[in-house]
């Protein structure tokens, strides 16, 4: 009686929760439950798939940005050219080797 006080007269119960392990259900009822769960799972997986794609694209864009920036910054550096110039300058001032060296 307490359950029916909040409901209007003549309205059927909607989506009553059951525990399939405790209640004995027919084969058709179990199959219907599986179908309903599968439909809910598919609906949720579509949302997750979209989120996963967006997340993957964001991570990929960040990685490509870092990779591109690294190549850009390395191309700006002239370290090897400077080292070659220093080596040539040092070679000019090098003393010829003797037997004691």
Backbone bond lengths (Angstrom), bond angles and torsions (degrees), N, CA, C in turn:
res aa  C-N    CA-C-N  psi(-1)  N-CA   C-N-CA  omega(-1)  CA-C   N-CA-C  phi
1 X - - - 1.444 - - 1.524 110.86 -
2 X 1.322 117.36 -38.91 1.450 120.05 -177.63 1.527 110.65 -65.78
3 X 1.335 117.20 -31.60 1.454 120.64 179.59 1.523 111.35 -69.76
4 X 1.282 117.46 -33.63 1.454 121.97 -174.61 1.525 112.94 -84.85
5 X 1.325 118.20 -9.71 1.458 120.23 -177.34 1.522 111.03 -64.93
6 X 1.330 118.11 -38.12 1.452 121.92 -177.25 1.516 112.59 -79.00
7 X 1.335 118.97 -12.55 1.463 122.34 -176.37 1.518 109.80 -103.28
8 X 1.312 113.27 151.75 1.460 117.74 175.60 1.521 108.72 -73.80
9 X 1.291 116.46 152.91 1.457 121.26 -178.25 1.526 110.09 -65.20
10 X 1.316 116.03 136.13 1.448 121.23 175.65 1.518 114.80 90.02
11 X 1.324 118.98 -1.94 1.466 120.13 178.76 1.520 109.38 -88.25
12 X 1.338 116.78 132.19 1.467 119.24 179.30 1.526 110.67 -77.16
13 X 1.323 116.26 160.37 1.462 120.85 176.37 1.516 108.39 -69.79
14 X 1.309 115.56 146.60 1.460 120.42 -178.31 1.517 109.79 -118.88
15 X 1.320 116.80 126.86 1.462 124.51 175.10 1.525 112.32 52.37
16 X 1.280 116.24 59.63 1.461 121.20 176.72 1.526 109.05 -68.89
17 X 1.317 116.58 130.19 1.463 120.89 -179.81 1.519 109.52 -76.58
18 X 1.335 113.84 135.59 1.461 119.45 177.79 1.517 108.49 -133.47
19 X 1.314 115.64 157.34 1.456 121.82 175.75 1.523 107.35 -111.03
20 X 1.337 118.14 108.88 1.457 120.65 -176.83 1.526 112.86 -61.28
21 X 1.321 118.72 -25.17 1.455 121.15 -180.00 1.527 111.00 -72.60
22 X 1.340 117.45 -32.61 1.458 120.73 -176.80 1.518 112.71 -90.31
23 X 1.318 116.66 -35.86 1.460 120.13 -177.60 1.525 109.53 -99.09
24 X 1.310 115.52 142.02 1.464 118.46 177.90 1.534 108.18 -84.74
25 X 1.315 114.73 120.22 1.460 120.87 -178.44 1.520 109.29 -115.26
26 X 1.313 114.57 151.61 1.460 118.77 178.96 1.527 109.49 -75.24
27 X 1.293 115.33 167.75 1.460 121.20 179.97 1.525 111.67 -60.35
28 X 1.320 116.31 -41.51 1.463 121.23 -179.63 1.526 111.13 -64.39
29 X 1.323 116.68 -39.80 1.452 120.74 179.17 1.528 110.90 -65.38
30 X 1.338 116.85 -42.32 1.458 120.33 177.59 1.528 110.95 -63.88
31 X 1.326 116.57 -39.95 1.459 120.10 178.79 1.530 110.59 -65.33
32 X 1.313 117.14 -40.17 1.460 120.55 177.94 1.523 110.83 -64.23
33 X 1.320 117.36 -39.55 1.460 121.65 178.17 1.527 109.44 -62.46
34 X 1.332 116.68 -44.28 1.468 120.11 178.99 1.519 111.27 -62.40
35 X 1.333 116.85 -40.84 1.464 120.29 178.81 1.528 111.03 -63.67
36 X 1.318 116.86 -42.22 1.459 120.73 179.51 1.524 110.95 -65.03
37 X 1.337 116.87 -42.36 1.461 120.37 178.49 1.524 111.17 -64.85
38 X 1.335 116.98 -39.05 1.461 120.85 178.44 1.527 111.06 -64.32
39 X 1.329 116.56 -40.92 1.470 120.15 178.44 1.523 110.80 -64.03
40 X 1.330 117.61 -41.27 1.461 121.22 177.81 1.524 111.00 -65.28
41 X 1.329 116.65 -40.23 1.452 121.07 179.75 1.525 110.59 -64.28
42 X 1.324 117.70 -42.76 1.463 121.23 179.03 1.522 111.13 -62.82
43 X 1.321 116.74 -40.23 1.462 120.95 179.82 1.531 110.29 -63.52
44 X 1.331 116.80 -44.71 1.456 121.01 179.46 1.519 111.79 -68.70
45 X 1.329 116.76 -36.14 1.462 119.15 -177.60 1.528 111.26 -68.98
46 X 1.315 118.42 -29.76 1.461 120.71 176.69 1.530 110.38 -64.31
47 X 1.319 117.19 -42.17 1.463 120.79 177.97 1.526 110.51 -64.55
48 X 1.343 116.36 -44.11 1.458 120.09 -179.28 1.522 111.05 -65.89
49 X 1.329 117.15 -37.75 1.452 120.46 179.91 1.526 109.91 -62.15
50 X 1.319 116.64 -42.53 1.464 120.20 178.27 1.513 111.74 -63.31
51 X 1.314 116.81 -42.17 1.472 120.73 178.48 1.522 110.79 -65.49
52 X 1.339 116.29 -40.47 1.458 120.04 179.71 1.529 111.18 -64.27
53 X 1.316 117.21 -39.05 1.467 120.62 178.80 1.524 110.08 -64.55
54 X 1.319 116.26 -45.21 1.473 119.96 179.63 1.526 110.42 -62.63
55 X 1.322 117.11 -43.29 1.462 120.92 179.12 1.528 110.57 -63.30
56 X 1.325 117.05 -43.45 1.465 120.75 179.11 1.514 112.04 -62.43
57 X 1.331 116.30 -41.74 1.463 119.46 178.57 1.526 111.45 -65.86
58 X 1.324 116.84 -38.72 1.466 120.28 178.86 1.532 110.78 -64.88
59 X 1.317 117.18 -44.55 1.467 120.71 179.10 1.528 109.86 -65.15
60 X 1.338 116.83 -43.33 1.466 120.44 177.87 1.515 112.17 -60.80
61 X 1.344 116.98 -40.69 1.466 120.30 178.57 1.524 110.74 -64.56
62 X 1.331 116.92 -39.72 1.465 120.05 178.60 1.528 110.67 -64.69
63 X 1.311 116.70 -43.10 1.466 120.39 179.88 1.524 110.49 -64.00
64 X 1.319 116.95 -44.84 1.459 120.26 179.64 1.531 110.83 -65.40
65 X 1.318 117.78 -35.34 1.457 121.19 176.75 1.517 111.90 -63.76
66 X 1.319 115.90 -45.30 1.470 120.12 178.59 1.522 109.98 -64.37
67 X 1.327 117.19 -42.96 1.461 122.45 179.53 1.529 110.41 -61.53
68 X 1.317 116.57 -46.18 1.460 120.99 179.58 1.509 112.10 -65.08
69 X 1.321 116.98 -42.48 1.462 120.63 179.01 1.528 110.88 -63.29
70 X 1.339 115.87 -39.00 1.462 119.62 179.09 1.524 110.69 -62.06
71 X 1.330 116.75 -46.25 1.463 119.62 178.56 1.528 110.99 -63.25
72 X 1.304 117.07 -40.06 1.465 120.92 179.70 1.525 110.57 -63.04
73 X 1.329 116.51 -46.39 1.462 119.47 -177.29 1.523 111.09 -69.46
74 X 1.312 118.29 -34.82 1.456 120.58 178.89 1.523 109.98 -69.72
75 X 1.322 117.44 -36.58 1.459 119.49 179.65 1.526 110.95 -68.32
76 X 1.296 117.96 -23.68 1.457 121.88 178.85 1.523 111.60 -77.56
77 X 1.295 115.94 -25.79 1.454 119.90 -177.74 1.523 110.12 -79.69
78 X 1.289 114.77 143.44 1.459 120.38 179.28 1.529 109.65 -119.33
79 X 1.299 116.53 42.13 1.464 121.57 -174.93 1.525 110.93 -63.36
80 X 1.315 116.06 -47.31 1.463 118.77 -177.59 1.522 111.17 -64.43
81 X 1.329 117.05 -39.25 1.465 119.86 177.27 1.522 110.72 -62.28
82 X 1.310 117.09 -42.22 1.458 121.10 179.45 1.523 111.18 -65.06
83 X 1.335 116.65 -40.11 1.462 120.01 179.26 1.525 110.63 -65.13
84 X 1.336 116.59 -40.18 1.462 119.63 178.02 1.529 111.35 -63.09
85 X 1.325 116.58 -42.39 1.468 120.39 178.57 1.520 111.12 -63.23
86 X 1.338 116.59 -41.65 1.461 120.59 178.50 1.521 110.92 -64.73
87 X 1.334 116.59 -38.60 1.465 119.89 179.53 1.522 110.64 -66.40
88 X 1.329 117.78 -39.32 1.467 121.11 178.21 1.529 110.37 -65.88
89 X 1.323 115.75 -41.24 1.467 119.80 179.88 1.524 109.79 -65.58
90 X 1.308 117.96 -38.96 1.465 121.34 179.97 1.517 110.46 -69.93
91 X 1.322 117.29 -32.05 1.462 120.53 -179.58 1.521 110.81 -67.66
92 X 1.317 117.10 -31.00 1.475 120.34 179.47 1.530 110.91 -66.01
93 X 1.315 116.11 -35.43 1.457 120.29 -175.05 1.517 112.77 -94.98
94 X 1.314 116.89 5.83 1.459 119.81 -177.44 1.519 109.39 -74.00
95 X 1.294 114.76 137.28 1.478 121.95 179.09 1.539 107.44 -83.96
96 X 1.302 117.50 138.03 1.459 118.06 178.38 1.528 110.71 -61.45
97 X 1.307 113.34 146.23 1.470 118.82 -176.99 1.514 109.89 -75.84
98 X 1.311 113.25 143.24 1.460 120.37 176.21 1.499 108.31 -116.55
99 X 1.259 118.38 178.04 1.456 122.67 178.65 1.527 112.13 -65.55
100 X 1.329 117.51 -23.39 1.459 121.35 -177.89 1.528 111.56 -81.18
101 X 1.335 117.52 -20.13 1.462 120.13 -177.85 1.458 110.20 -82.89
